[in-house]
Amino acid sequence: MSDSRHAPSPTPFWRRPFHVIRENRRAYLALNAAAYGLLAAGFAVGLLFPELPAARAATLETDGTGELVTAVASSAPLFALVILAVNVFRLSLLTIVLPSLIVPFAGLAFFAWWVVVTGITLVQSTPVGWVALIPHSLTVLIELQAYILLLLGSYLLGRSWLQPNRVGAPTRRRGYVRGLKSLGLLALPALLLLVVGAAWEAVSLRYLVHPLSQILL
């Protein structure tokens, strides 16, 4: 008589990142609280000390960021590509991922500093700037979720690296490889969120700020 039982089907690839998140729900929620909390703390500091966001705005002008934004902002697709490139390479790779590949959890520390500075930078000095912050708030929420996924991956990498027994690995090298796989899985939805965030940021700043300012100001 044949056995009618079947082995469980493997998890579809597109669902594996969500499986990683579910298995590490506490760490994911803690990283959310830390990221949004540090952003709010930076924003509060910017409100209390207006000279700090003014200094950040001056820095963005002198380092060429403002000039670059002005040059590409007239074309929403080009603007979105520039935003995506900055978010992927400078923030995701250089700030979070690459440091974590070298020193366990280093990307979490670098990101913590960046998100506080970003909170300070979000404080506006003009009425139009505050209007622009309305649609830009959605951009911040989307992009922060992408970075939080990368933070979770970096945390899992560091934990698997230092405590390989947590993932059933016999050596730290094996633990590093398994942590790297988790990071790679989480990078996929993170990249998708960064694409959505860049598109929304470009479209909203290009087409929504002026109509909103006409209505609200």
C-alpha positions in Angstrom: 0.0 0.0 0.0 1.5 3.3 -1.0 2.1 6.1 1.4 -0.3 8.9 0.7 1.6 11.4 2.8 3.6 14.0 1.0 6.7 15.9 2.0 6.0 19.6 2.6 6.5 21.7 -0.5 9.5 24.1 -0.4 8.8 27.7 0.4 8.4 29.7 -2.8 11.4 32.0 -3.3 9.4 35.2 -3.1 8.0 34.3 0.3 11.4 33.5 1.9 12.2 37.1 2.9 8.8 37.2 4.8 9.7 33.9 6.4 13.0 35.5 7.7 11.1 38.4 9.1 8.5 36.2 10.8 11.3 34.1 12.4 13.0 37.3 13.7 9.9 39.3 14.5 11.2 40.7 17.8 14.4 42.0 16.2 12.4 43.5 13.3 10.0 45.3 15.6 12.9 46.5 17.7 14.7 47.9 14.7 11.5 49.7 13.6 11.2 51.3 17.0 14.8 52.3 17.0 14.8 53.7 13.5 11.7 55.7 13.7 12.5 56.8 17.3 15.9 58.1 16.3 14.4 59.9 13.3 11.9 61.6 15.7 14.6 62.4 18.1 16.7 64.1 15.4 13.6 66.0 14.2 13.0 67.2 17.8 16.6 68.3 18.1 16.2 70.2 14.8 13.1 72.0 16.1 14.8 72.9 19.4 18.1 74.1 17.7 17.2 75.7 14.4 20.8 76.5 13.6 21.4 72.8 13.1 19.1 72.2 10.2 20.3 75.6 8.8 23.8 74.3 8.9 22.8 71.0 7.2 21.0 73.0 4.5 24.2 75.0 3.9 26.3 71.9 3.8 24.0 70.4 1.1 24.5 73.5 -1.0 28.2 73.7 -0.6 28.9 70.0 -1.3 27.0 70.1 -4.6 23.9 68.2 -3.6 21.6 71.2 -4.0 23.0 71.9 -7.5 22.6 68.3 -8.5 18.9 68.2 -7.4 18.2 71.4 -9.3 19.8 70.0 -12.4 17.8 66.8 -12.5 14.6 67.8 -10.8 13.0 69.0 -14.1 12.8 65.3 -15.3 10.9 63.0 -12.9 12.4 59.8 -14.4 16.0 61.1 -14.2 15.3 62.5 -10.7 14.1 59.1 -9.6 17.2 57.3 -11.0 19.5 59.7 -9.2 17.6 59.2 -5.9 17.6 55.4 -6.4 21.4 55.4 -7.1 22.1 57.5 -4.0 19.8 55.4 -1.8 21.2 52.1 -3.1 24.9 52.8 -3.2 25.6 55.5 -0.6 23.1 54.7 2.0 22.3 50.9 1.6 25.7 49.6 0.5 28.2 52.0 2.0 26.4 52.9 5.2 24.7 49.6 6.2 25.8 46.5 4.2 29.5 46.9 3.5 30.5 47.9 7.1 28.5 45.0 8.4 30.4 42.6 6.1 33.6 43.6 7.8 32.7 44.3 11.4 29.6 42.7 13.0 26.8 45.2 13.5 28.9 48.2 12.3 26.2 49.2 9.7 23.6 49.5 12.5 25.8 52.1 14.3 26.5 54.1 11.1 22.8 54.0 10.2 21.8 55.3 13.7 24.0 58.4 13.2 22.6 58.9 9.7 19.0 58.7 10.7 19.4 61.2 13.5 21.1 63.6 11.1 18.3 63.0 8.6 15.7 63.9 11.3 17.5 67.2 11.9 17.6 67.8 8.1 13.9 67.3 7.8 13.1 70.4 9.8 12.1 73.1 7.4 12.7 76.9 7.5 10.2 78.0 4.9 6.4 77.5 4.5 6.9 75.8 1.1 9.4 73.5 2.7 6.8 72.4 5.3 4.3 71.8 2.6 6.8 69.6 0.7 7.3 67.6 3.9 3.7 66.4 3.6 4.2 64.1 0.6 7.8 63.6 1.5 6.7 62.0 4.8 5.5 59.0 2.8 8.9 58.8 1.1 10.6 58.7 4.5 8.3 55.9 5.7 8.9 53.8 2.5 12.6 54.2 2.4 13.1 53.7 6.1 11.3 50.3 5.8 13.9 49.4 3.1 16.7 50.3 5.4 15.2 48.5 8.3 15.1 45.3 6.2 18.8 45.8 5.5 19.5 46.5 9.2 17.7 43.2 10.1 19.8 41.4 7.6 23.0 43.0 9.0 21.9 42.1 12.5 21.3 38.5 11.5 24.7 38.4 9.7 26.5 39.6 12.8 24.6 37.3 15.1 25.2 34.2 12.9 28.8 35.2 12.6 29.5 35.6 16.3 27.1 32.9 17.5 27.0 30.2 14.7 25.2 27.8 17.0 22.1 30.0 16.8 21.7 29.0 13.2 23.0 25.4 13.5 26.4 26.2 11.9 29.5 24.3 13.1 31.9 27.2 12.6 31.8 31.0 12.4 32.6 30.8 8.8 29.5 28.7 8.1 27.5 31.1 10.3 28.8 34.0 8.3 27.6 32.4 5.1 24.2 31.6 6.5 23.8 35.1 7.8 24.9 36.4 4.4 22.1 34.4 2.8 19.5 36.0 5.1 20.9 39.4 4.3 20.6 38.6 0.6 17.0 37.5 0.9 16.0 40.7 2.8 17.9 42.8 0.2 15.3 41.9 -2.5 12.2 43.5 -0.9 14.5 46.3 0.3 15.5 47.1 -3.3 11.8 47.0 -4.4 10.9 49.5 -1.6 13.8 51.7 -2.7 12.5 51.7 -6.2 9.0 52.6 -5.1 10.3 55.3 -2.7 12.5 56.9 -5.4 9.6 57.0 -7.9 7.2 58.5 -5.3 9.8 61.1 -4.1 10.5 62.2 -7.7 6.9 62.4 -8.7 5.7 64.1 -5.5 8.4 66.7 -5.4 8.1 67.4 -9.1 4.3 67.5 -9.4 2.6 67.7 -6.0 4.5 70.4 -4.0 3.5 73.4 -6.1 -0.3 72.5 -6.2 -0.3 71.8 -2.4 1.5 75.1 -1.7 -1.1 76.9 -3.8 -3.9 75.3 -1.7 -2.4 75.5 1.7 -0.4 78.8 1.6 
